[in-house]
Amino acid sequence: MARPRRSDDTRQLLVEEGAAGFLANGYHGTGIKQVLDAVGVPKGSFYNYFDSKETFGQAVIDHHSLCIQRNLAATLGPAPDPVSGLKAFFGRQMDEFIESDYTGGCLIANLGAELEGSEVLRESLSSAFRIWRDGVAEALREAQELGTIRADIDAVELADLLIESWEGAVIRMKIDRTLEPLHKCLRRLLDDYFRP
C-alpha cells in the first residue's frame, strides 16, 4: 500500500508543537500522541513524517536552531552596532520569558540536560549550540574590529563565555522568577568584562 503524500505544512506544525511540548514537558514527558492530537493528525500518520521519536527530536532541534539564527540575524541586521544587536537579541529572549511566566527556558539547554543517553540527539544539540555560538562570535568579532569589545581574547571564547553564562542565568531566572540574573549577566559581560 502506498504511503499518503506528506504535507510539509503538517510536518512543520508537528515540529512546532513538538518544540512547545519539549520546552514545557521535556523530551521524555512529551508523548507523540499528545503532539499528533494537538495538530489533528491521526496516530498512524506520524511515521509518514518521521522514522522515530529520535528523528522527530532532531527535527525539533534543527527547527529551534533555525529560529535562533533568524532571531540573531533579525536583531543584528538593523542594529547600529554589534553589541547593541546582541543586547537586542537577548532582550527578545527576555521578552519571551516574561510572556511564558519564566517557564521553559532554552530548549537546547533543557534537552542537553535530559538527553545524555542519545548520541544522535547529543550531536544535534552540539551542532545547534555551535551554530548559535558562531553567530554570536561573528558579532563579537565585528565589535572587536570596531574597538568596542576587547581583542585580547578570541571572539569564539568570548561567545562561549557569554552563552554559557546566559544559560546559567536562565536557570536562576526560572528559580527566582525574575529577569535580574539575565540583566546581570549581560551587564557584567557586554558592559564590563568584554569591554577594551
N, C-alpha and C positions, 0 to 999 in steps of 0.2 A: 504494500500500500504506500502510495506517495505521501510524503510529508506535506502538510499545508504550507503555502508560501509564507515566509517570515515577513513580518512587518517591522521595519526599522523603528517606526514610531512606538510600537508596542514594546520593542526591546529597550528603547530609551526610557520609556515610562517604568519598566521593571527595574532598570538600573537606578533611576532617580528614587523610586520607592525603596529599593534596597539600601541606598545611601542613607535615607532618612531612618530606616529601620536599624541599620548598623550603628548609626550615631546615637539613637535613643536606647537600643537594647543590646548592642554588641552583635558580633557575627553569630555566635552560638545561640544568642537569645532571640534571633530573628529567624522565623521559620519561612520556608519557601511558600507554603500555603498562605501565610499571612500576607506576603508580598503579592502573590497572584490574586488573592481576594481583593486587595486594595486597588489593584489595577483593573480587575474584572476579567482576568484571564483564567480559563479552565486549567485545573491542576496538571492534566496530561500534556498541556502545551509548553510547559517550562522547557522541556528538552528540545523543542523546536528552536529555542534561542540560546541555550547554554548546555554544555555537556554534563555539568555537575555544579554543586553549590560552590565548589572551589573556583571554577571558571567564572561563575557569576560574581564571586568575590573579587576576582581580578578585574572584571569589567567595572565594578563599582569603584575600585581603587583608581583605575585609569580615568574614569569619569571625574572623580574628585581631583585628581592631578590636573586634568584639563581645566577644571573650574578655578583652581589656584593660579594656573598660568594665565587664564583670561583675566582674572581679577588683578593680578600683578601688572599685566600689560595695560589694563584699563586705568589703573591708578598712576602708573609711572609715565604713561604717554603724555597726558595733559599737565603733569606736574611741572612747576617752574624749575625744579632741580631734583636729583635722585633721592636725596634724603627726605624731602617733602613727599615725594611719591611713595617711599617706603612707609612713612608715617600714615599716609592716606590708606595704603593697603592694610596695615594693621588696624587702623581706625575702622575700616569697613568690617573687619572681623569682629571688633568690639561691638559694633552696632548689631551684628548678627547674634552675639552672645546675649546682649540685652533683650533682643526680640525673643530668644529662646529661654529667657529667665535663668541665665547662667548654667544651662544644662548642655549636654552634648560635648562641646569642646572641639577637638580636632580629630577628624576621622583617622588620619594617618597614625597619630599617637595612640588613640584608643585601640585601634586594631593591632598596632605594634605590640601593645601590652597583652593582647588576648591571643594572638595567632602565632606564637613562637613555635608551634608544632608543625606548621605547614611551610615547607621550603618554597613552594610556588608562590604563596601569598607573601611570605617574607621578602622574596625577591621583588615582587610588585611594589610592596611598601618601600623598600630600599630605593627602587628606581623613582618612585613618586617623591620621596624625600629629596633625592639628589637633584631632580628637576627643579623643585622648589628652591633648594639651596643655591643652585646655579643661577636662577633668575635673580635672587637677592644679591648674590655675589657680583653679578654683572652690574647691578645698580650701584653697589658699593665701589666697584672698580671705577665706574664713571665718576663717582663722587671723589675718589682718590685723585683722579686726573684733574678734577676741578679744585682740589686742595681743601675740600670740606670734610674729608674723612682721612684719618691717619693712614700713611702709606708704608709704615714700617712693619705692618702685619699684612700678610696676604689676604685679599678680599674673600677668598673661599673660607679661610679660617675665621674671619670676622662674621661671615654669613652663618657658618656653623654655630658660632657662639650666640649670635642673635636668635636663631631659630630654636636652638636647644634651650636657651634661657626663656624664650617666649613660651615654649611648650611647658616648662616647669611653672611659669606664671599662670598658664591656663589651668593647670591642676589646682593651684592655690585659689584662683578666681572661683572655680567650681566649689571648693570647700568653704570659702568665706563669703561667696555670693556678692562679690564686688569686683569692679574693674581695676581697683588700685594696684594690684600686683602687675597688671599689664602696663599701666601707665608708668609704674616704677621701672619696669624692665626697659621700656623704650627711653625713658629719661636717662637712666644710668648708662645705657649703651650708646644710643644715637646722639644724645645731647651731652655726653660726658666722655666715657672711655674711648669711643670711636673717633672723637674729635682730635685734630692735629695738635 
